[in-house]
Every structure is written in structure tokens, then in C-alpha cells.
Amino acid sequence: MSDSQQKTAAGPLAGIKVLDFSRILSGPYASMVLADLGAEVIKVEPILSGDETRNFPPFQNSMSHYYIALNRSKKSISLDLKSPEGMQIAKDLAQQSDIVLENFRPGVMDRLGLGYDTLRSENERLLYCSITGFGANSPHGDKPAFDIVAQALSGVMSVNCEPGQAPNKLGIPLGDMAGSIFSVFGLLAALHERNATGRGKHIEVAMLDSLIALQGYLSQIYFVTGQSPQPVGTQHPSIVPYGSFPTSDGHVIVACLTERFWHNFARSLDREDLIKDPRFALYDARLANRDALHPIIHARMTKDTTAYWLQRLEEFDVPSAPILSIGEALEQDHAAKQGLVEEITHPEIGDMKLVRGPIRFDGVGPAKATAPSMLGENTFDVLSNQLGLQTADIQKLVAKGVVKGLP
């Protein structure tokens, strides 16, 4: 075990309680980050099937890879929210919580009787976070939203391809994850404000808004030129050379964001003459003459192997990298040294590996994760220790189908 794995702490959010009604990805990723930071997360799941992702193959024993990836370090309780008793349990837990998180369509939680105004009336310190696909005021507000839908409407897909090829979705579910990440930003800011005011807030984040907010310089290109950026594949819309370049046996990533790196790259190619060539001397010239420069680079780099170029580019201090598979990325020395992969054990599922949270405070990483829970695994514990219910009372709720759990 590396030093970074051994150095762990409870986390800066220790003592914060999160009641998580979210499911699939956009909400669960956010609550998992909060758990990594030390918050206690109680995940409320439907009584019959739980979070939909419990059924997504492939499986490790009986637990879905998808559920494992997004639900470490949480407690699972299973409630029938359509029953009066289940509804009261949810409200009682919300009274004790700092944060309520949900990612239903606008209005669903209000119809359930668990909307912001209802829960805030019993807990004015409550931070209530709603992650939606489009937001309550959007003309798309009532439509179902999934990651690929948000990607398509954000413009991101239009530039995620090689020139002349069909638009493609991003390889990671960034539409969902962007909503999660911005919701964590909002919650942390609201927690800070609550320390001063004693009052909670309703934090609202839309997946589509979040992806559009992440366009960065792409949106500014449109505002400045009036033209939508066109796909350039691994290349950069305004920086040259930048992207994937062929070698004799593969490809290497090169990123020359500064003139110094461009000069270093030209020297590594044994083509120092390119530095003074008026077609390539400055940013705008290289951009205008991209089609002339790339064949020169390709002709030189395809004479040698990927291994040769990785060593040579490092020698000349050129930002560069091989293109790794997911497995290679997880097995590389960097992941081991940074403690990014953690091994844990679930009593029923067995040993499993997880990708840890990346945040460290004073060199200390997140506390050791606990394995994702089976459906309703923590129902008895939560109802007993947090609401004070006796075992006999919980058994009656189980018999009525209000809750599901393991004693």
C-alpha cells in the first residue's frame, strides 16, 4: 500500500448528513463525492428494485459494475414512498439532515410530498439540491434527460469527431457528471453561507446548463467570430501543433501550447528551420498553415517508433503522452503512486477494486471507502440508530411492505 493510500482522514465534511433520493448517475456521483469528503450519505431506494443501475450488466457476483462505480461509502435504505409510513420516515430523516439531494424531473418531489418548501418548513437549515436535465424553466423541462441527450443539445457532440465524420458522444458520461460536479460546488458554497446565516437554500443545477458552461473557449470562438467551431478531432481549434501524431507503429500525443514548446518540438524533429519559417513562426501563422505543417511532422515521426518518440520528446521537454487504454491507465505507475485504486471487501460480494476520490488535504486523501451496500442493507441500522425505532416496530414495517432491509 502506498503512502498516499495510508494517509487518510475522516474528511472536512464529517458530521454532515446527506439524504440522497437520486438514482442512476447525475445525483449518485455527487453524493459519492460528498461521501469521499466525509459526509454520511443515506441513499433512499425504491423498495422493489432499488436504483435502476443495480440491474445493469456486467456484474461482480450479484452487484452491478455501474452501481459499484457510483455508490461507495453510502448507506442504503429501501422505502415505499407512496405509503404514509414510508413518507413519514423520509420526512423524519430529512429533519435530521443537512442536505437533501434528488434528480427527478421538475415537480416530481413536490407531488411525492417531499419538495423543498415542505421539507424546509420542518428544517430551515436544510440544503436541498435538485439536479435536472434541463431546469424547471426550460422548454425541455418535462422531457426525459439522459447523458447523450444533454451532450447532443449542448453542442459538444458536434465537435467530438474527426473532420468529415459523424458526431460522436464523449467516451465518459460528462453530461451526467457535469451536473453532479456543479451541484457539489453549489452545496459547498451554500454550506459556507449557512454557517453565517443559519438558513438553508434550494440549489438547482441542470445537466444541459452544466455542459454548456463547460464549453470554455469554444463558446467564445462563436461569440468572437460568429462561426461555430468545427470538429478537429484530437487537434486544437486554435493551437498548432497539438493532437495525435502517427509514428511507425502507433500514435503519440503532442501539445505545444507555448512558443517554447513549439521550438522544442521542432528541434526534436531535427527541423529547427521550421522555427524561423514565416509559415510556422507564430501561433496565427501555424494555424493558417496547419495543412502544410502536419505533413512535415508526419513524414518525420513515421520514421521511428512510438517508444523512440516518447523518449525523445521527454528529452526535449515537449508535452507528450502515449494513448492508453482504460486498463493501462488504471495499471500505470501514476495510479499506484497516487493511490487512485483502492481494494475493499464486501461480505457478500467479495473483494472489489474502486477508483478513489482525487482530493487531498495537506497531503491526506479520503478515508478508506466502504463497499456499496446491498439493497436495503442499512435500513434497520438507520431506522434504529437515527429514528429510534425498535426492532419489533421495524419488523412490522417490513411485514407491511413499507421498508425492506437486512436485520
C-alpha positions as CSV (number, residue, x, y, z in Angstrom):
1,M,0.0,0.0,0.0
2,S,1.4,3.4,-1.0
3,D,1.9,6.3,1.4
4,S,-1.0,8.2,-0.2
5,Q,-3.3,5.2,0.5
6,Q,-2.2,5.0,4.1
7,K,-2.7,8.7,4.8
8,T,-6.4,9.1,5.2
9,A,-8.7,11.2,7.4
10,A,-12.4,11.4,8.2
11,G,-12.7,14.3,5.8
12,P,-13.8,18.0,6.1
13,L,-17.5,17.1,5.7
14,A,-17.5,14.8,8.7
15,G,-20.7,15.4,10.6
16,I,-22.7,16.5,7.6
17,K,-25.7,14.2,6.8
18,V,-27.0,13.7,3.3
19,L,-30.3,12.2,2.4
20,D,-30.0,11.0,-1.2
21,F,-33.1,10.3,-3.2
22,S,-31.1,10.3,-6.5
23,R,-30.5,7.4,-8.8
24,I,-28.6,6.3,-11.9
25,L,-25.6,8.8,-12.3
26,S,-26.1,12.5,-12.1
27,G,-27.1,12.5,-8.4
28,P,-25.2,9.4,-7.2
29,Y,-21.9,10.7,-8.4
30,A,-22.4,13.9,-6.4
31,S,-23.4,12.1,-3.2
32,M,-20.4,9.8,-3.7
33,V,-18.1,12.8,-3.8
34,L,-19.7,14.2,-0.7
35,A,-19.1,10.8,1.0
36,D,-15.5,10.8,-0.1
37,L,-15.2,14.2,1.7
38,G,-16.5,12.7,4.9
39,A,-20.3,13.2,4.8
40,E,-22.7,10.5,6.0
41,V,-24.9,9.6,3.0
42,I,-28.2,7.7,3.3
43,K,-29.3,6.5,-0.1
44,V,-33.1,6.1,-0.3
45,E,-34.0,3.4,-2.8
46,P,-37.4,2.1,-4.2
47,I,-38.5,-1.0,-2.3
48,L,-38.8,-3.4,-5.1
49,S,-35.8,-2.9,-7.5
50,G,-33.7,-0.2,-5.9
51,D,-31.6,2.2,-8.0
52,E,-32.1,1.2,-11.7
53,T,-28.4,0.7,-12.1
54,R,-28.4,-2.3,-9.8
55,N,-29.7,-4.2,-12.9
56,F,-27.1,-3.0,-15.4
57,P,-24.6,-5.7,-16.6
58,P,-21.8,-6.8,-16.2
59,F,-22.0,-7.9,-12.6
60,Q,-19.5,-8.8,-9.9
61,N,-21.3,-11.7,-8.3
62,S,-24.8,-10.1,-7.8
63,M,-23.8,-6.4,-7.9
64,S,-23.7,-4.3,-11.0
65,H,-20.5,-2.7,-12.1
66,Y,-22.4,0.5,-12.6
67,Y,-23.8,0.6,-9.1
68,I,-20.4,-0.2,-7.7
69,A,-18.8,2.7,-9.6
70,L,-21.1,5.3,-8.1
71,N,-22.2,4.2,-4.7
72,R,-19.3,3.5,-2.4
73,S,-19.4,4.7,1.2
74,K,-23.2,5.1,1.3
75,K,-25.9,3.5,3.5
76,S,-28.8,2.0,1.6
77,I,-32.4,2.1,2.9
78,S,-35.3,0.8,0.9
79,L,-38.7,2.7,1.4
80,D,-42.1,2.7,-0.2
81,L,-42.5,6.4,-0.5
82,K,-46.1,6.0,-1.6
83,S,-47.1,4.7,1.8
84,P,-47.9,7.1,4.6
85,E,-45.4,5.4,6.9
86,G,-42.6,5.4,4.3
87,M,-43.3,9.1,3.6
88,Q,-43.1,9.9,7.3
89,I,-39.8,8.1,7.6
90,A,-38.4,10.1,4.7
91,K,-39.6,13.3,6.3
92,D,-38.2,12.4,9.7
93,L,-34.8,11.7,8.2
94,A,-34.9,15.0,6.3
95,Q,-35.5,16.8,9.6
96,Q,-32.1,15.4,10.8
97,S,-30.3,16.0,7.5
98,D,-28.1,18.9,6.3
99,I,-28.6,18.1,2.6
100,V,-31.3,16.5,0.6
101,L,-30.3,15.5,-3.0
102,E,-32.7,14.5,-5.8
103,N,-32.5,14.2,-9.6
104,F,-36.1,13.6,-10.6
105,R,-37.9,15.7,-13.3
106,P,-39.1,19.1,-12.0
107,G,-42.2,18.7,-9.8
108,V,-41.9,15.0,-9.0
109,M,-40.6,15.5,-5.4
110,D,-43.4,18.1,-4.8
111,R,-46.0,15.5,-5.9
112,L,-44.5,13.0,-3.6
113,G,-44.8,15.4,-0.7
114,L,-41.0,15.8,-0.4
115,G,-40.4,19.1,-2.2
116,Y,-38.2,21.9,-0.9
117,D,-40.9,24.0,0.6
118,T,-42.4,21.1,2.5
119,L,-39.1,19.8,4.0
120,R,-37.8,23.3,4.7
121,S,-40.8,24.1,6.8
122,E,-39.5,21.5,9.3
123,N,-35.8,22.2,8.9
124,E,-34.8,25.7,7.9
125,R,-31.1,24.8,7.8
126,L,-31.8,22.3,5.1
127,L,-29.8,22.5,1.8
128,Y,-32.0,21.0,-0.9
129,C,-30.2,20.2,-4.2
130,S,-32.2,19.4,-7.4
131,I,-30.3,18.1,-10.4
132,T,-32.5,18.0,-13.5
133,G,-31.8,17.5,-17.2
134,F,-32.9,21.0,-18.3
135,G,-34.2,23.0,-15.4
136,A,-37.8,23.9,-14.4
137,N,-38.0,27.0,-16.8
138,S,-36.6,25.2,-19.9
139,P,-38.9,24.5,-22.8
140,H,-37.4,20.9,-22.5
141,G,-38.3,20.8,-18.8
142,D,-40.8,18.0,-18.9
143,K,-38.7,15.8,-21.2
144,P,-36.7,12.8,-20.1
145,A,-33.0,13.6,-20.0
146,F,-30.0,11.3,-20.2
147,D,-26.3,12.0,-20.8
148,I,-26.3,11.6,-24.5
149,V,-29.4,13.9,-24.9
150,A,-27.6,16.6,-22.9
151,Q,-24.4,16.1,-25.0
152,A,-26.4,16.5,-28.2
153,L,-28.2,19.7,-27.1
154,S,-25.0,21.2,-25.7
155,G,-23.1,21.4,-28.9
156,V,-20.4,19.1,-27.5
157,M,-21.1,16.2,-29.8
158,S,-20.8,18.4,-32.9
159,V,-17.1,18.9,-32.3
160,N,-16.3,15.4,-30.9
161,C,-15.2,13.7,-34.1
162,E,-12.6,13.9,-36.8
163,P,-13.3,16.3,-39.6
164,G,-15.9,15.0,-42.0
165,Q,-17.0,12.2,-39.7
166,A,-20.3,11.7,-37.9
167,P,-20.7,13.5,-34.5
168,N,-19.9,11.2,-31.6
169,K,-20.7,11.2,-27.9
170,L,-17.9,11.7,-25.4
171,G,-16.4,8.5,-24.1
172,I,-17.3,9.4,-20.5
173,P,-20.8,10.5,-19.4
174,L,-19.9,14.1,-18.9
175,G,-23.4,15.4,-19.2
176,D,-24.4,13.5,-16.1
177,M,-21.1,14.1,-14.3
178,A,-21.1,17.9,-15.1
179,G,-24.5,18.2,-13.3
180,S,-23.0,16.3,-10.4
181,I,-19.8,18.4,-10.2
182,F,-21.6,21.7,-10.3
183,S,-24.1,20.5,-7.7
184,V,-21.2,19.8,-5.3
185,F,-19.9,23.3,-6.0
186,G,-23.3,24.8,-5.1
187,L,-23.7,22.7,-2.0
188,L,-20.3,23.6,-0.6
189,A,-20.9,27.3,-1.2
190,A,-24.3,27.0,0.4
191,L,-22.8,25.2,3.4
192,H,-20.4,28.0,3.8
193,E,-23.2,30.6,3.7
194,R,-25.3,28.6,6.1
195,N,-22.5,28.9,8.7
196,A,-23.1,32.6,8.7
197,T,-26.9,32.8,8.3
198,G,-28.2,29.6,9.8
199,R,-30.5,29.2,6.8
200,G,-30.6,26.7,4.0
201,K,-31.2,27.1,0.3
202,H,-32.6,25.4,-2.8
203,I,-29.7,24.6,-5.1
204,E,-30.8,23.9,-8.7
205,V,-28.4,22.5,-11.4
206,A,-29.3,21.4,-14.9
207,M,-27.2,18.9,-16.8
208,L,-27.6,20.8,-20.1
209,D,-26.6,24.1,-18.4
210,S,-23.6,22.5,-16.9
211,L,-22.3,21.1,-20.2
212,I,-22.8,24.5,-21.9
213,A,-20.9,26.1,-19.0
214,L,-18.0,23.7,-19.7
215,Q,-17.7,24.8,-23.4
216,G,-14.9,27.2,-22.3
217,Y,-13.1,28.8,-25.2
218,L,-15.4,27.0,-27.8
219,S,-18.3,29.3,-26.9
220,Q,-16.0,32.3,-27.0
221,I,-14.9,31.3,-30.5
222,Y,-18.5,31.5,-31.6
223,F,-19.1,34.9,-29.8
224,V,-15.9,36.4,-31.3
225,T,-16.2,35.1,-34.9
226,G,-19.9,34.4,-35.3
227,Q,-19.0,30.9,-36.5
228,S,-19.5,27.6,-34.7
229,P,-16.2,25.8,-34.1
230,Q,-15.8,22.8,-36.4
231,P,-14.6,19.4,-35.4
232,V,-10.8,18.9,-35.5
233,G,-10.5,15.5,-33.8
234,T,-7.6,15.4,-31.4
235,Q,-6.3,18.6,-32.7
236,H,-7.0,22.1,-31.2
237,P,-9.2,24.7,-32.9
238,S,-6.6,27.5,-32.5
239,I,-3.2,25.9,-31.4
240,V,-0.9,24.1,-33.8
241,P,0.7,21.6,-33.4
242,Y,-1.5,19.9,-30.9
243,G,-3.0,16.4,-31.0
244,S,-2.3,12.9,-32.1
245,F,0.6,12.3,-34.5
246,P,1.4,9.0,-36.2
247,T,4.6,7.0,-35.6
248,S,5.9,3.9,-37.4
249,D,3.8,1.7,-35.0
250,G,1.2,3.8,-33.4
251,H,0.4,7.4,-32.2
252,V,1.8,9.9,-29.8
253,I,0.1,12.9,-28.3
254,V,1.9,16.3,-28.6
255,A,0.7,19.5,-27.1
256,C,2.6,22.7,-28.0
257,L,0.6,25.4,-26.1
258,T,3.5,27.8,-25.9
259,E,6.1,29.0,-28.4
260,R,8.9,27.5,-26.2
261,F,7.3,24.0,-26.6
262,W,6.9,24.5,-30.3
263,H,10.6,25.4,-30.6
264,N,11.5,22.3,-28.5
265,F,9.3,20.1,-30.7
266,A,10.8,21.4,-33.9
267,R,14.3,20.7,-32.5
268,S,13.2,17.2,-31.5
269,L,12.2,16.6,-35.2
270,D,15.6,17.8,-36.3
271,R,13.8,20.6,-38.1
272,E,15.0,23.7,-36.3
273,D,14.5,25.5,-39.6
274,L,10.7,25.4,-39.0
275,I,11.1,27.8,-36.2
276,K,12.0,30.7,-38.5
277,D,9.9,29.6,-41.4
278,P,7.4,32.5,-41.7
279,R,4.6,30.0,-42.3
280,F,5.1,28.5,-38.9
281,A,6.9,31.1,-36.8
282,L,3.9,32.4,-34.8
283,Y,0.6,31.0,-33.5
284,D,-1.7,32.5,-36.2
285,A,0.7,31.6,-39.0
286,R,0.8,27.9,-37.9
287,L,-3.0,27.9,-37.6
288,A,-3.4,29.3,-41.1
289,N,-0.8,26.8,-42.4
290,R,-1.9,23.7,-40.4
291,D,-2.3,21.7,-43.6
292,A,1.2,22.5,-44.7
293,L,2.9,21.8,-41.3
294,H,1.2,18.4,-40.5
295,P,2.6,16.5,-43.5
296,I,6.1,17.7,-42.5
297,I,5.6,16.4,-38.9
298,H,4.0,13.1,-40.1
299,A,6.9,12.4,-42.6
300,R,9.5,12.7,-39.8
301,M,7.6,11.0,-37.0
302,T,6.5,7.9,-39.0
303,K,10.2,7.0,-39.5
304,D,10.5,6.0,-35.8
305,T,8.6,4.1,-33.2
306,T,6.3,5.3,-30.5
307,A,8.8,4.3,-27.8
308,Y,11.5,6.3,-29.6
309,W,9.3,9.4,-29.8
310,L,8.2,9.2,-26.2
311,Q,11.8,9.1,-25.1
312,R,12.9,11.9,-27.5
313,L,10.0,14.2,-26.7
314,E,10.7,13.9,-23.0
315,E,14.4,14.6,-23.6
316,F,13.4,17.8,-25.4
317,D,10.8,18.8,-22.8
318,V,7.8,18.6,-25.1
319,P,4.4,17.9,-23.5
320,S,3.6,14.4,-24.8
321,A,2.0,11.1,-23.9
322,P,1.1,7.6,-25.2
323,I,-2.7,6.9,-25.7
324,L,-3.5,4.4,-23.0
325,S,-6.5,2.0,-22.8
326,I,-8.7,2.2,-19.6
327,G,-6.9,-0.8,-18.3
328,E,-3.5,0.6,-19.0
329,A,-4.5,3.9,-17.3
330,L,-5.6,2.1,-14.2
331,E,-2.5,-0.1,-14.0
332,Q,0.1,2.7,-14.7
333,D,2.6,3.7,-12.1
334,H,0.9,7.0,-11.6
335,A,-2.3,5.4,-10.4
336,A,-0.4,3.3,-8.0
337,K,1.8,6.1,-6.6
338,Q,-1.3,8.4,-6.2
339,G,-3.3,5.6,-4.6
340,L,-6.1,6.0,-7.1
341,V,-7.2,2.4,-7.0
342,E,-8.5,1.0,-3.7
343,E,-9.3,-2.6,-2.8
344,I,-12.1,-3.2,-0.4
345,T,-14.2,-6.2,0.6
346,H,-18.0,-6.7,0.8
347,P,-19.1,-9.7,3.0
348,E,-21.4,-11.0,0.2
349,I,-19.9,-9.6,-3.0
350,G,-16.3,-10.3,-2.0
351,D,-13.1,-8.3,-2.9
352,M,-13.5,-5.4,-5.3
353,K,-11.5,-2.6,-6.7
354,L,-12.7,1.1,-6.8
355,V,-11.3,4.3,-8.2
356,R,-10.8,6.6,-5.2
357,G,-11.7,10.3,-4.9
358,P,-8.8,12.5,-6.1
359,I,-8.9,15.3,-3.5
360,R,-6.3,15.6,-0.8
361,F,-6.0,18.0,2.1
362,D,-2.5,18.6,3.4
363,G,-1.4,15.5,1.6
364,V,-4.1,13.4,3.2
365,G,-6.5,11.5,0.9
366,P,-10.1,10.5,1.6
367,A,-10.9,7.9,4.3
368,K,-11.0,4.3,3.2
369,A,-14.1,3.6,1.3
370,T,-16.8,1.2,2.4
371,A,-18.2,-1.2,-0.2
372,P,-21.5,-0.3,-1.9
373,S,-24.4,-1.7,0.1
374,M,-26.9,-4.3,-1.0
375,L,-30.4,-3.0,-1.4
376,G,-31.8,-2.0,2.0
377,E,-28.7,-3.3,3.7
378,N,-28.7,-0.4,6.2
379,T,-32.4,0.0,6.7
380,F,-32.5,-1.5,10.2
381,D,-29.4,0.4,11.3
382,V,-30.7,3.8,10.1
383,L,-34.2,3.4,11.5
384,S,-32.9,2.1,14.8
385,N,-30.0,4.4,15.4
386,Q,-31.2,7.6,13.7
387,L,-35.0,7.5,14.3
388,G,-35.1,5.4,17.5
389,L,-37.4,2.7,16.2
390,Q,-37.4,-0.6,18.0
391,T,-36.7,-3.9,16.2
392,A,-40.3,-5.0,16.6
393,D,-41.6,-1.8,15.0
394,I,-39.2,-2.2,12.1
395,Q,-40.3,-5.8,11.6
396,K,-43.9,-4.6,11.4
397,L,-42.9,-2.1,8.7
398,V,-41.2,-4.9,6.8
399,A,-44.3,-7.1,7.1
400,K,-46.4,-4.2,5.7
401,G,-44.1,-3.7,2.8
402,V,-43.1,-0.2,3.9
403,V,-39.4,-0.9,4.2
404,K,-37.1,-3.6,3.0
405,G,-33.9,-4.4,4.8
406,L,-31.5,-6.8,6.4
407,P,-31.7,-7.2,10.2
